[in-house]
């Protein structure tokens, strides 16, 4: 179960590798898009981890978890893993360095 989840996350990372390389070549400061990471990444991580959490005592507190496993099967887990891997790479953004991004202070080394 864990291997299948990590394999799908790896596929998602591979799908996002070329846009990530293009972003890395641009000049600027690397930033994290926290909104995308939190709104898409956390639910996708919940979907792929629920198969393992279903057998723990904490599963009784998760709503609709049983339906994800029984009705969706491994399709939800596969899709959630690919989405999580893609979002992990895609949430890294490049911005041009400016005075506003440093709060008015520029560090010159």
DSSP file (Angstrom, degrees, kcal/mol; ACC not computed):
  #  RESIDUE AA STRUCTURE BP1 BP2  ACC     N-H-->O    O-->H-N    N-H-->O    O-->H-N    TCO  KAPPA ALPHA  PHI   PSI    X-CA   Y-CA   Z-CA
    1    1 A X     >        0   0    0      0, 0.0     4,-1.7     0, 0.0     5,-0.1   0.000 360.0 360.0 360.0 -45.4    0.0    0.0    0.0
    2    2 A X  H  >  +     0   0    0      1,-0.2     4,-2.5     2,-0.2     5,-0.2   0.902 360.0  53.1 -68.2 -39.6    2.7    2.4    0.9
    3    3 A X  H  > S+     0   0    0      1,-0.2     4,-2.4     2,-0.2    -1,-0.2   0.914 107.7  51.0 -61.4 -42.7    4.8    1.5   -2.1
    4    4 A X  H  > S+     0   0    0      1,-0.2     4,-1.7     2,-0.2    -1,-0.2   0.879 110.9  49.2 -63.3 -37.7    1.8    2.2   -4.4
    5    5 A X  H  X S+     0   0    0     -4,-1.7     4,-1.8     2,-0.2    -2,-0.2   0.936 113.5  44.6 -67.0 -46.2    1.2    5.6   -2.8
    6    6 A X  H  X S+     0   0    0     -4,-2.5     4,-2.1     1,-0.2    -2,-0.2   0.840 109.8  56.4 -69.1 -32.2    4.9    6.7   -3.2
    7    7 A X  H  X S+     0   0    0     -4,-2.4     4,-1.9    -5,-0.2    -1,-0.2   0.913 108.2  47.3 -64.3 -41.9    5.1    5.4   -6.7
    8    8 A X  H  X S+     0   0    0     -4,-1.7     4,-2.0     2,-0.2    -2,-0.2   0.859 109.7  52.9 -69.2 -35.1    2.1    7.6   -7.8
    9    9 A X  H  X S+     0   0    0     -4,-1.8     4,-2.1     2,-0.2    -1,-0.2   0.901 108.2  52.2 -63.9 -39.8    3.7   10.6   -6.0
   10   10 A X  H  X S+     0   0    0     -4,-2.1     4,-2.2     1,-0.2    -2,-0.2   0.883 106.8  52.3 -62.7 -39.1    6.9    9.9   -8.0
   11   11 A X  H  X S+     0   0    0     -4,-1.9     4,-1.8     2,-0.2    -1,-0.2   0.898 109.0  50.6 -63.0 -39.8    4.9    9.8  -11.2
   12   12 A X  H  X S+     0   0    0     -4,-2.0     4,-1.2     2,-0.2    -2,-0.2   0.883 109.3  50.6 -65.0 -38.3    3.4   13.2  -10.3
   13   13 A X  H  < S+     0   0    0     -4,-2.1     4,-0.3     1,-0.2     3,-0.3   0.900 109.2  51.6 -65.3 -40.1    6.8   14.6   -9.7
   14   14 A X  H >< S+     0   0    0     -4,-2.2     3,-0.9     1,-0.2     4,-0.4   0.856 105.9  55.0 -65.8 -33.8    8.0   13.3  -13.0
   15   15 A X  H 3< S+     0   0    0     -4,-1.8     4,-0.3     1,-0.2     3,-0.3   0.818 112.2  43.9 -66.1 -29.4    5.1   15.0  -14.8
   16   16 A X  T 3X S+     0   0    0     -4,-1.2     4,-1.5    -3,-0.3    -1,-0.2   0.341  86.4  95.5 -97.0   6.8    6.1   18.4  -13.2
   17   17 A X  H <> S+     0   0    0     -3,-0.9     4,-2.2    -4,-0.3    -1,-0.2   0.895  81.5  50.4 -70.7 -38.6    9.8   18.1  -13.9
   18   18 A X  H  > S+     0   0    0     -4,-0.4     4,-2.1    -3,-0.3    -1,-0.2   0.927 111.7  45.6 -70.4 -43.5    9.9   20.1  -17.2
   19   19 A X  H  > S+     0   0    0     -4,-0.3     4,-2.0     1,-0.2    -1,-0.2   0.872 112.9  53.9 -62.3 -32.2    7.9   23.1  -15.9
   20   20 A X  H  X S+     0   0    0     -4,-1.5     4,-2.0     2,-0.2    -2,-0.2   0.893 107.2  49.6 -66.7 -39.9   10.1   23.0  -12.8
   21   21 A X  H  X S+     0   0    0     -4,-2.2     4,-1.4     2,-0.2    -2,-0.2   0.906 110.2  51.0 -65.7 -40.9   13.3   23.1  -14.9
   22   22 A X  H  X S+     0   0    0     -4,-2.1     4,-0.6     1,-0.2    -1,-0.2   0.890 110.6  49.1 -63.4 -38.3   12.0   26.1  -16.9
   23   23 A X  H >< S+     0   0    0     -4,-2.0     3,-0.8     1,-0.2    -1,-0.2   0.876 107.5  54.9 -68.0 -36.5   11.2   27.9  -13.6
   24   24 A X  H 3< S+     0   0    0     -4,-2.0    -1,-0.2     1,-0.2    -2,-0.2   0.801 102.9  56.4 -68.1 -27.9   14.6   27.3  -12.2
   25   25 A X  H 3< S+     0   0    0     -4,-1.4    -1,-0.2    -5,-0.1    -2,-0.2   0.679  89.1  92.0 -78.2 -16.6   16.3   28.8  -15.2
   26   26 A X  S << S-     0   0    0     -3,-0.8     2,-0.1    -4,-0.6    69,-0.1  -0.499  84.8-111.3 -76.2 146.4   14.5   32.1  -14.8
   27   27 A X  S    S+     0   0    0     -2,-0.2     2,-0.3    67,-0.1    -1,-0.1  -0.472  70.5  69.2 -74.4 150.2   16.2   34.8  -12.7
   28   28 A X  S    S-     0   0    0     -2,-0.1     2,-0.4    68,-0.1    68,-0.3  -0.870  82.0 -49.4 140.0-171.2   14.7   35.6   -9.4
   29   29 A X  E     -A   95   0A   0     66,-3.7    66,-2.4    -2,-0.3     2,-0.4  -0.830  50.6-119.3-104.7 136.9   14.0   34.5   -5.9
   30   30 A X  E     +A   94   0A   0     -2,-0.4     2,-0.3    64,-0.2    64,-0.2  -0.612  37.4 177.7 -79.0 130.0   12.4   31.1   -5.2
   31   31 A X  E     -A   93   0A   0     62,-3.5    62,-3.2    -2,-0.4     2,-0.5  -0.886  25.9-126.1-128.5 158.9    9.1   31.3   -3.4
   32   32 A X  E     -A   92   0A   0     -2,-0.3     2,-1.4    60,-0.2    60,-0.2  -0.928  14.4-137.8-108.0 129.3    6.5   28.7   -2.3
   33   33 A X     >  +     0   0    0     58,-3.6     4,-2.0    -2,-0.5     5,-0.1  -0.703  26.7 179.7 -84.2  90.9    2.9   29.0   -3.3
   34   34 A X  H  > S+     0   0    0     -2,-1.4     4,-2.7     1,-0.2     5,-0.3   0.806  73.2  59.3 -67.9 -31.2    1.4   28.1    0.1
   35   35 A X  H  > S+     0   0    0      2,-0.2     4,-2.6     1,-0.2     5,-0.3   0.945 110.2  41.6 -64.4 -47.1   -2.2   28.5   -1.0
   36   36 A X  H  >>S+     0   0    0      1,-0.2     4,-1.8     2,-0.2     5,-0.9   0.900 115.8  50.8 -65.0 -40.8   -1.8   25.9   -3.8
   37   37 A X  I  X>S+     0   0    0     -4,-2.0     4,-0.7     3,-0.2     5,-0.6   0.891 117.3  38.4 -66.2 -39.9    0.2   23.6   -1.5
   38   38 A X  I  X5S+     0   0    0     -4,-2.7     4,-0.6     3,-0.2     5,-0.4   0.879 118.7  45.0 -80.6 -38.6   -2.3   23.7    1.3
   39   39 A X  I  <5S+     0   0    0     -4,-2.6     4,-0.2    -5,-0.3    -2,-0.2   0.805 131.6  19.0 -79.4 -27.7   -5.6   23.7   -0.6
   40   40 A X  I  X5S+     0   0    0     -4,-1.8     4,-1.6    -5,-0.3    -3,-0.2   0.757 123.3  53.6-107.9 -36.7   -4.6   20.9   -3.0
   41   41 A X  I  X<S+     0   0    0     -5,-0.9     4,-2.3    -4,-0.7    -3,-0.2   0.893 105.7  50.4 -71.3 -41.6   -1.7   19.1   -1.4
   42   42 A X  H  X<S+     0   0    0     -4,-0.6     4,-2.2    -5,-0.6    -1,-0.2   0.931 112.3  45.7 -68.3 -45.4   -3.3   18.4    2.0
   43   43 A X  H  > S+     0   0    0     -5,-0.4     4,-2.1     2,-0.2    -1,-0.2   0.897 114.1  50.1 -63.3 -36.0   -6.5   16.8    0.6
   44   44 A X  H  X S+     0   0    0     -4,-1.6     4,-2.1     2,-0.2    -2,-0.2   0.897 110.5  49.4 -67.1 -38.5   -4.4   14.8   -1.9
   45   45 A X  H  X S+     0   0    0     -4,-2.3     4,-1.8     1,-0.2    -1,-0.2   0.864 109.7  52.5 -66.5 -35.1   -2.2   13.6    1.0
   46   46 A X  H  X S+     0   0    0     -4,-2.2     4,-1.3     2,-0.2    -2,-0.2   0.909 108.4  50.6 -64.3 -42.0   -5.3   12.7    3.0
   47   47 A X  H  < S+     0   0    0     -4,-2.1     4,-0.5     1,-0.2    -2,-0.2   0.913 113.9  42.9 -65.0 -43.1   -6.6   10.6    0.1
   48   48 A X  H  < S+     0   0    0     -4,-2.1     4,-0.3     1,-0.2     3,-0.3   0.797 117.7  45.8 -76.8 -24.8   -3.4    8.6   -0.4
   49   49 A X  H  X S+     0   0    0     -4,-1.8     4,-2.3    -5,-0.2     3,-0.4   0.619  92.8  79.4 -90.5 -11.0   -2.8    8.1    3.3
   50   50 A X  H  X S+     0   0    0     -4,-1.3     4,-1.7     1,-0.2    -1,-0.2   0.814  83.3  63.1 -69.7 -26.8   -6.3    7.1    4.2
   51   51 A X  H  4 S+     0   0    0     -4,-0.5     4,-0.3    -3,-0.3    -1,-0.2   0.902 111.9  37.8 -62.1 -39.0   -5.8    3.5    2.9
   52   52 A X  H >4 S+     0   0    0     -3,-0.4     3,-1.0    -4,-0.3    -2,-0.2   0.867 116.5  51.7 -77.3 -37.2   -3.2    3.1    5.6
   53   53 A X  H >< S+     0   0    0     -4,-2.3     3,-1.6     1,-0.2     6,-0.4   0.672  91.1  78.6 -73.1 -16.0   -5.1    5.1    8.2
   54   54 A X  T 3< S+     0   0    0     -4,-1.7    -1,-0.2     1,-0.3    -2,-0.1   0.787  93.0  50.6 -63.0 -26.7   -8.3    3.0    7.6
   55   55 A X  T <  S+     0   0    0     -3,-1.0    -1,-0.3    -4,-0.3     2,-0.2   0.340  97.4  85.2 -94.0   6.4   -6.8    0.2    9.7
   56   56 A X  S X  S-     0   0    0     -3,-1.6     3,-1.4     1,-0.1     4,-0.2  -0.670  88.2-113.6-104.1 162.3   -5.9    2.4   12.7
   57   57 A X  G >  S+     0   0    0      1,-0.3     3,-1.0    -2,-0.2     4,-0.1   0.726 110.8  68.3 -66.8 -19.8   -8.2    3.5   15.5
   58   58 A X  G >  S+     0   0    0      1,-0.2     3,-1.8     2,-0.1     4,-0.3   0.638  76.7  85.1 -74.4 -11.9   -8.1    7.1   14.4
   59   59 A X  G X  S+     0   0    0     -3,-1.4     3,-1.1    -6,-0.4    -1,-0.2   0.718  73.9  70.9 -65.7 -20.0  -10.1    6.3   11.2
   60   60 A X  G <  S+     0   0    0     -3,-1.0    -1,-0.3     1,-0.2    -2,-0.1   0.686  94.7  55.4 -69.7 -15.2  -13.4    6.6   13.1
   61   61 A X  G <  S+     0   0    0     -3,-1.8     2,-0.5    -4,-0.1    -1,-0.2   0.537  87.4  91.3 -93.1  -7.7  -12.9   10.4   13.2
   62   62 A X  S X  S-     0   0    0     -3,-1.1     3,-0.8    -4,-0.3     4,-0.3  -0.783  74.2-134.5 -92.2 123.1  -12.5   10.8    9.4
   63   63 A X  T 3  S+     0   0    0     -2,-0.5    -2,-0.1     1,-0.2    -3,-0.0  -0.519  81.0   0.5 -76.3 143.7  -15.7   11.6    7.6
   64   64 A X  T 3> S+     0   0    0     -2,-0.2     4,-1.2     1,-0.1    -1,-0.2   0.580  89.8 125.8  61.7  14.1  -16.4    9.7    4.3
   65   65 A X  H <>  +     0   0    0     -3,-0.8     4,-1.5     1,-0.2     3,-0.2   0.891  67.7  54.9 -69.4 -39.3  -13.2    7.8    4.5
   66   66 A X  H  > S+     0   0    0     -4,-0.3     4,-2.6     1,-0.2     5,-0.3   0.874 105.6  53.6 -61.6 -37.3  -14.8    4.4    4.2
   67   67 A X  H  >>S+     0   0    0      1,-0.2     4,-1.6     2,-0.2     5,-1.2   0.838 103.1  57.2 -68.8 -32.7  -16.5    5.5    1.0
   68   68 A X  H  <5S+     0   0    0     -4,-1.2     5,-0.4     3,-0.2     4,-0.3   0.893 114.0  38.8 -62.7 -38.6  -13.1    6.5   -0.5
   69   69 A X  H  X5S+     0   0    0     -4,-1.5     4,-0.8     3,-0.2    -2,-0.2   0.926 123.8  36.6 -79.1 -45.9  -11.8    3.0    0.0
   70   70 A X  H  <5S+     0   0    0     -4,-2.6    -3,-0.2    -5,-0.2    -2,-0.2   0.949 127.9  29.8 -77.0 -49.9  -14.8    0.9   -0.8
   71   71 A X  T  <5S+     0   0    0     -4,-1.6    -3,-0.2    -5,-0.3    -2,-0.1   0.923 128.1  38.3 -78.8 -44.7  -16.4    2.9   -3.7
   72   72 A X  T >4<S-     0   0    0     -5,-1.2     3,-1.3    -4,-0.3     4,-0.3   0.800  83.6-175.2 -79.9 -28.9  -13.3    4.5   -5.2
   73   73 A X  T 3X  -     0   0    0     -4,-0.8     4,-0.5    -5,-0.4     3,-0.3  -0.420  64.9 -29.6  67.3-142.3  -10.9    1.6   -4.8
   74   74 A X  H 3> S+     0   0    0      1,-0.2     4,-2.4     2,-0.2    -1,-0.2   0.524 124.1  82.6 -88.1  -5.0   -7.3    2.3   -5.8
   75   75 A X  H <> S+     0   0    0     -3,-1.3     4,-2.5     2,-0.2     5,-0.2   0.905  92.1  47.1 -65.7 -41.8   -8.3    4.9   -8.4
   76   76 A X  H  > S+     0   0    0     -4,-0.3     4,-2.7    -3,-0.3    -1,-0.2   0.896 113.0  49.9 -65.0 -39.2   -8.7    7.6   -5.8
   77   77 A X  H  X S+     0   0    0     -4,-0.5     4,-2.0     2,-0.2    -2,-0.2   0.908 112.2  47.1 -66.1 -41.9   -5.3    6.7   -4.3
   78   78 A X  H  X S+     0   0    0     -4,-2.4     4,-2.1     2,-0.2    -2,-0.2   0.943 115.1  45.1 -65.4 -47.3   -3.6    6.7   -7.7
   79   79 A X  H  X S+     0   0    0     -4,-2.5     4,-2.4     1,-0.2    -2,-0.2   0.907 113.0  51.0 -63.8 -42.3   -5.1   10.1   -8.7
   80   80 A X  H  X S+     0   0    0     -4,-2.7     4,-2.3    -5,-0.2    -1,-0.2   0.870 109.7  50.6 -63.8 -37.0   -4.4   11.6   -5.3
   81   81 A X  H  X S+     0   0    0     -4,-2.0     4,-2.3     2,-0.2    -1,-0.2   0.910 111.4  46.8 -67.6 -42.0   -0.7   10.5   -5.4
   82   82 A X  H  X S+     0   0    0     -4,-2.1     4,-2.2     2,-0.2    -2,-0.2   0.910 113.8  48.6 -66.4 -41.3   -0.2   11.9   -8.9
   83   83 A X  H  X S+     0   0    0     -4,-2.4     4,-2.6     2,-0.2     5,-0.2   0.908 111.3  50.4 -64.6 -41.9   -1.8   15.2   -7.9
   84   84 A X  H  X S+     0   0    0     -4,-2.3     4,-2.2     1,-0.2    -2,-0.2   0.926 111.2  47.8 -63.9 -44.5    0.2   15.5   -4.7
   85   85 A X  H  X S+     0   0    0     -4,-2.3     4,-1.3     1,-0.2    -1,-0.2   0.902 113.7  47.5 -62.4 -41.1    3.5   14.9   -6.6
   86   86 A X  H  X S+     0   0    0     -4,-2.2     4,-2.8     1,-0.2    -2,-0.2   0.914 112.4  48.7 -66.5 -42.4    2.6   17.4   -9.3
   87   87 A X  H  X S+     0   0    0     -4,-2.6     4,-1.8     1,-0.2    -2,-0.2   0.851 103.8  60.8 -68.8 -33.9    1.6   20.1   -6.7
   88   88 A X  H  < S+     0   0    0     -4,-2.2    -1,-0.2    -5,-0.2    -2,-0.2   0.902 115.7  33.5 -59.2 -40.2    4.8   19.6   -4.7
   89   89 A X  H >< S+     0   0    0     -4,-1.3     3,-1.2    -3,-0.2    -2,-0.2   0.872 117.4  53.1 -81.3 -38.4    6.8   20.6   -7.7
   90   90 A X  H 3< S+     0   0    0     -4,-2.8    -2,-0.2     1,-0.2    -3,-0.2   0.684  94.8  69.9 -74.7 -16.8    4.4   23.1   -9.1
   91   91 A X  T 3< S+     0   0    0     -4,-1.8   -58,-3.6    -5,-0.2     2,-0.6   0.623  78.1  92.2 -77.7 -11.0    4.1   25.1   -5.8
   92   92 A X  E <   +A   32   0A   0     -3,-1.2     2,-0.3   -60,-0.2   -60,-0.2  -0.753  60.5 179.2 -83.3 123.8    7.6   26.4   -6.2
   93   93 A X  E     -A   31   0A   0    -62,-3.2   -62,-3.5    -2,-0.6     2,-0.4  -0.844  23.6-134.6-123.6 157.4    7.6   29.7   -8.0
   94   94 A X  E     -A   30   0A   0     -2,-0.3     2,-0.4   -64,-0.2   -64,-0.2  -0.954  20.9-175.3-113.4 133.9   10.2   32.3   -9.1
   95   95 A X  E     -A   29   0A   0    -66,-2.4   -66,-3.7    -2,-0.4     2,-0.2  -0.943  33.0-103.5-123.6 149.2    9.7   36.0   -8.6
   96   96 A X        -     0   0    0     -2,-0.4     2,-0.3   -68,-0.3   -68,-0.1  -0.477  41.9-110.3 -68.6 139.3   12.0   38.8   -9.7
   97   97 A X        +     0   0    0     -2,-0.2     2,-0.3     3,-0.1    -1,-0.1  -0.546  52.7 155.6 -72.4 130.6   14.0   40.2   -6.9
   98   98 A X     >  -     0   0    0     -2,-0.3     4,-0.8     1,-0.1     6,-0.2  -0.902  57.3 -99.3-146.0 172.9   12.9   43.7   -5.9
   99   99 A X  T  4>S+     0   0    0     -2,-0.3     5,-3.4     1,-0.2     3,-0.4   0.854 119.9  56.8 -65.3 -34.2   13.1   46.1   -3.0
  100  100 A X  T >45S+     0   0    0      1,-0.2     3,-0.9     3,-0.2    -1,-0.2   0.856 101.7  55.0 -67.8 -33.9    9.5   45.2   -2.0
  101  101 A X  T 345S+     0   0    0      1,-0.2    -1,-0.2    -5,-0.1    -2,-0.2   0.746 111.9  44.2 -73.7 -20.0   10.3   41.5   -1.8
  102  102 A X  T ><5S-     0   0    0     -4,-0.8     3,-0.7    -3,-0.4    -1,-0.2   0.354 117.5-109.7-100.0   4.4   13.1   42.2    0.7
  103  103 A X  T < 5S-     0   0    0     -3,-0.9    -3,-0.2    -4,-0.3    -2,-0.1   0.800  76.8 -51.8  72.4  28.7   11.0   44.6    2.7
  104  104 A X  T 3 <S+     0   0    0     -5,-3.4     2,-0.5     1,-0.2    -1,-0.2   0.412 118.5 105.0  89.6  -2.2   13.1   47.6    1.5
  105  105 A X    <   -     0   0    0     -3,-0.7     2,-0.5    -6,-0.4    -1,-0.2  -0.949  51.0-163.2-116.8 129.9   16.5   46.0    2.4
  106  106 A X        -     0   0    0     -2,-0.5     2,-0.7    -3,-0.1    -7,-0.1  -0.953  12.1-145.1-113.3 124.0   18.8   44.5   -0.1
  107  107 A X        -     0   0    0     -2,-0.5     2,-0.6     2,-0.0    -2,-0.0  -0.784  16.9-168.8 -89.8 117.6   21.5   42.2    1.1
  108  108 A X              0   0    0     -2,-0.7    -2,-0.0     1,-0.1     0, 0.0  -0.929 360.0 360.0-112.6 117.5   24.7   42.6   -1.0
  109  109 A X              0   0    0     -2,-0.6    -1,-0.1     0, 0.0    -2,-0.0   0.400 360.0 360.0-108.4 360.0   27.4   40.1   -0.6
